[in-house]
Amino acid sequence: MKAVEPGQRQVVNIHTATFEPFDDLQGQSYLQLDTAFPPGSGFHVFRMEPGTTTTPHEHTCDEQWLMLEGEMTDNDGTLYKPGDLVLMKKGTQHASSTIDGCLLAVFIATAESNLA
């Protein structure tokens, strides 16, 4: 087996890395290593600051996420807690909010479509 060559591996720690703010989403940021996907898509870590609500949106593809820290509630009252692994199907419309902030590991192949 060959050794991992310089430049073939990138490692950051989600607790110490700098998250990139979304230009149009106050209190929401992401950490993404693979720049082959647009910002905030592909595999990334998504952070919502306390008191944040996402823009109402529709999924243009299936989205999967794992709640890492905190809690998040969807507009229909569904509560997500650490350890919850979630699949939202293409065409799902929702908005999510957090009281105390949260951190999610997310995979989504294409950007969402804003409904607002």
Contact map, one row per residue, 1 for C-alpha under 8 A:
11100000000000000000000000000000000000000000000000000000000000000000000000000000000000000000000000000000000000000000
11110000000000000000000000000000000000000000000000000000000000000000000000000000000000000000000000000000000000000000
11111000000000000000000000000000000000000000000000000000000000000000000000000000000000000000000000000000000000000000
01111101100000000000000000000000000000000000000000000000000000000000000000000000000000000000000000000000000000000000
00111111100000000000000000000000000000000000000000000000000000000000000000000000000000000000000000000000000000000000
00011111100000000000000000000000000000000000000000000000000000000000000000000000000000000000000000000000000000000000
00001111110000000000000000000000000000000000000000000000000000000000000000000000000000000000000000000000000000000000
00011111110000000000000000000000000000000000000000000000000000000000000000000000000000000000000000000000000000000000
00011111111000000000000000000000000000000000000000000000000000000000000000000000000000000000000000000000000000000000
00000011111100000000000000000000100000000000000000000000000000000000000000000000000000000000000000000000000000000000
00000000111110000000000000000000000000000000000000000000000000000000000000000000000000000000000000000000000000000000
00000000011111011000000000000000000000000000000000000000000000000000000000000000000000000000000000000000000000000000
00000000001111111000000000000000000000000000000000000000000000000000000000000000000000000000000000000000000000000000
00000000000111111000000000000010000000000000100000000000000000000000000000000000000000000000000000000000000000000000
00000000000011111000000000000000000000000000000000000000000000000000000000000000000000000000000000000000000000000000
00000000000111111100000000000000000000000000000000000000000000000000000000000000000000000000000000000000000000000000
00000000000111111110000000000010000000000000000000000000000000000000000000000000000000000000000000000000000000000000
00000000000000011111000000000010000000000000000000000000000000000000000000000000000000000000000000000000000000000000
00000000000000001111100000001110000000000000000000000000000000000000000000000000000000000000000000000000000000000000
00000000000000000111110000001110000000000000000000000000000000000000000000000000000000000000000000000000000000000000
00000000000000000011111011111100000000000000000000000000000000000000000000000000000000000000000000000000000000000000
00000000000000000001111111011100000000010000000000000000000000000000000000000000000000000000000000000000000000000000
00000000000000000000111111000000000000000000000000000000000000000000000000000000000000000000000000000000000000000000
00000000000000000000011111000000000000000000000000000000000000000000000000000000000000000000000000000000000000000000
00000000000000000000111111111000000000000000000000000110000000000000000000000000000000000000000000000000000000000000
00000000000000000000111111110000000000000000000000010000000000000000000000000000000000000000000000000000000000000000
00000000000000000000100011111000000000000000000111010000000000000000000000000000000000000000000000000000000000000000
00000000000000000000110011111100000000000000011110010000000000000000000000000000000000000000000000000000000000000000
00000000000000000011110010111110000000000000011100000000000000000000000000000000000000000000000000000000000000000000
00000000000000000011110000011111000000110001111000000000000000000000000000000000000000000000000000000000000000000000
00000000000001001111000000001111100000010001110000000000000000000000000000000000000000000000000000000000000000000000
00000000000000000000000000000111111000110011100000000000000000000000000000000000000000000000000000000000000000000000
00000000010000000000000000000011111000000001000000000000000000000000000000000000000000000000000000000000000000000000
00000000000000000000000000000001111110000110000000000000000000000000000000000000000000000000000000000000000000000000
00000000000000000000000000000001111111100000000000000000000000000000000000000000000000000000000000000000000000000000
00000000000000000000000000000000011111000000000000000000000000000000000000000000000000000000000000000000000000000000
00000000000000000000000000000000011111111100000000000000000000000000000000000000000000000000000000000000000010000000
00000000000000000000000000000000001111111100000000000000000000000000000000000000000000000000000000000000000001100000
00000000000000000000000000000101001011111000000000000000000000000000000000000000000000000000000000000000000000000000
00000000000000000000010000000111000011111101010000000000000000000000000000000000000000000000000000000000000000100000
00000000000000000000000000000000000011111111000000000000000000000000000000000000000000000000000000000000001111100000
00000000000000000000000000000000010011011111000000000000000000000000000000000000000000000000000000000000011111000000
00000000000000000000000000000001010000001111100000000000000000000000000000000000000000000000000000000000111100000000
00000000000000000000000000000111100000011111110000000000000000000000000000000000000000000000000000000000111000000000
00000000000001000000000000000111000000000011111000000000000000000000000000000000000000000000000000000011110000000000
00000000000000000000000000011110000000010001111100000000000000000000000000000000000000000000000000000011110000000000
00000000000000000000000000011100000000000000111110000000000000000000000000000000000000000000000000001111000000000000
00000000000000000000000000111000000000000000011111010000000000000000000000000000000000000000000001001110000000000000
00000000000000000000000000110000000000000000001111110000000000000000000000000000000000000000000001011100000000000000
00000000000000000000000000100000000000000000000111110000000000000000000000000000000000000000000001111100000000000000
00000000000000000000000000000000000000000000000011111000000000000000000000000000000000000000000011111000000000000000
00000000000000000000000001110000000000000000000111111100000000000000000000000000000000000000000011101000000000000000
00000000000000000000000000000000000000000000000000111110000000000000000000000000000000000000001111000000000000000000
00000000000000000000000010000000000000000000000000011111000000000000000000000000000000000000001110000000000000000000
00000000000000000000000010000000000000000000000000001111100000000000000000000000000000000000001100000000000000000111
00000000000000000000000000000000000000000000000000000111110000000000000000000000000000000000111100000000000000000111
00000000000000000000000000000000000000000000000000000011111000000000000000000000000000000000111000000000000000011111
00000000000000000000000000000000000000000000000000000001111100000000000000000000000000000111110000000000000000011110
00000000000000000000000000000000000000000000000000000000111111100000000000000000000000011111100000000000000000111000
00000000000000000000000000000000000000000000000000000000011111000000000000000000000000000110000000000000000001111000
00000000000000000000000000000000000000000000000000000000001111100000000000000000000000001110000000000000000111000000
00000000000000000000000000000000000000000000000000000000001111110000000000000000000000111100000000000000000110000000
00000000000000000000000000000000000000000000000000000000001011111000000000000000000000111100000000000000011110000000
00000000000000000000000000000000000000000000000000000000000001111100000000000000000011110000000000000000011100000000
00000000000000000000000000000000000000000000000000000000000000111110000000000000000011100000000000000001111000000000
00000000000000000000000000000000000000000000000000000000000000011111000000000000011111000000000000000001110000000000
00000000000000000000000000000000000000000000000000000000000000001111111000000001111110000000000000000111100000000000
00000000000000000000000000000000000000000000000000000000000000000111110000000000011000000000000000000111100000000000
00000000000000000000000000000000000000000000000000000000000000000011111000000000110000000000000000000111000000000000
00000000000000000000000000000000000000000000000000000000000000000011111100000000110000000000000000011110000000000000
00000000000000000000000000000000000000000000000000000000000000000010111110000011110000000000000001111100000000000000
00000000000000000000000000000000000000000000000000000000000000000000011111000011100000000000000111101100000000000000
00000000000000000000000000000000000000000000000000000000000000000000001111111111000000000000000111000000000000000000
00000000000000000000000000000000000000000000000000000000000000000000000111111110000000000000011110000000000000000000
00000000000000000000000000000000000000000000000000000000000000000000000011111100000000000000011110000000000000000000
00000000000000000000000000000000000000000000000000000000000000000000000011111100000000000000000000000000000000000000
00000000000000000000000000000000000000000000000000000000000000000000000011111110000000000000000000000000000000000000
00000000000000000000000000000000000000000000000000000000000000000000000011111111000000000000000000000000000000000000
00000000000000000000000000000000000000000000000000000000000000000000001111001111100000000000000000000000000000000000
00000000000000000000000000000000000000000000000000000000000000000010001110000111110100000000000000000000000000000000
00000000000000000000000000000000000000000000000000000000000000000010111100000011111100000000000000000000000000000000
00000000000000000000000000000000000000000000000000000000000000000111111000000001111100000000000000000000000000000000
00000000000000000000000000000000000000000000000000000000000000000111000000000000111110000000000000000000000000000000
00000000000000000000000000000000000000000000000000000000000000000110000000000001111111000000000000000000000000000000
00000000000000000000000000000000000000000000000000000000000000011110000000000000001111100000000000000000000000000000
00000000000000000000000000000000000000000000000000000000000000011100000000000000000111110000000000000000000000000000
00000000000000000000000000000000000000000000000000000000000001111000000000000000000011111000000000000000000000000000
00000000000000000000000000000000000000000000000000000000001001110000000000000000000001111101000000000000000000000000
00000000000000000000000000000000000000000000000000000000001011100000000000000000000000111111000000000000000000000000
00000000000000000000000000000000000000000000000000000000011111100000000000000000000000011111000000000000000000000000
00000000000000000000000000000000000000000000000000000000011110000000000000000000000000001111100000000000000000000000
00000000000000000000000000000000000000000000000000000000011000000000000000000000000000011111110000000000000000000000
00000000000000000000000000000000000000000000000000000001111000000000000000000000000000000011111000000000000000000000
00000000000000000000000000000000000000000000000000000001110000000000000001100000000000000001111100000000000000000000
00000000000000000000000000000000000000000000000000001111100000000000000001100000000000000000111110000000000000000000
00000000000000000000000000000000000000000000000000001111000000000000000111100000000000000000011111000000000000000000
00000000000000000000000000000000000000000000000000111100000000000000000111100000000000000000001111100000000000000000
00000000000000000000000000000000000000000000000111111000000000000000001110000000000000000000000111111100000000000000
00000000000000000000000000000000000000000000000001110000000000000000001100000000000000000000000011111000000000000000
00000000000000000000000000000000000000000000000011100000000000000000011000000000000000000000000001111100000000000000
00000000000000000000000000000000000000000000001111110000000000000000011100000000000000000000000001111110000000000000
00000000000000000000000000000000000000000000001111000000000000000011111100000000000000000000000001011111000000000000
00000000000000000000000000000000000000000000111100000000000000000011110000000000000000000000000000001111100000000000
00000000000000000000000000000000000000000000111000000000000000001111100000000000000000000000000000000111110000000000
00000000000000000000000000000000000000000011110000000000000000001111000000000000000000000000000000000011111000000000
00000000000000000000000000000000000000000111110000000000000000111100000000000000000000000000000000000001111100000000
00000000000000000000000000000000000000001111000000000000000000111000000000000000000000000000000000000000111110000000
00000000000000000000000000000000000000001110000000000000000011110000000000000000000000000000000000000000011111100000
00000000000000000000000000000000000010001100000000000000000011100000000000000000000000000000000000000000001111100000
00000000000000000000000000000000000001001100000000000000000110000000000000000000000000000000000000000000000111110000
00000000000000000000000000000000000001011000000000000000001100000000000000000000000000000000000000000000000111111000
00000000000000000000000000000000000000000000000000000000111100000000000000000000000000000000000000000000000001111100
00000000000000000000000000000000000000000000000000000000111100000000000000000000000000000000000000000000000000111110
00000000000000000000000000000000000000000000000000000011110000000000000000000000000000000000000000000000000000011111
00000000000000000000000000000000000000000000000000000011110000000000000000000000000000000000000000000000000000001111
00000000000000000000000000000000000000000000000000000011100000000000000000000000000000000000000000000000000000000111
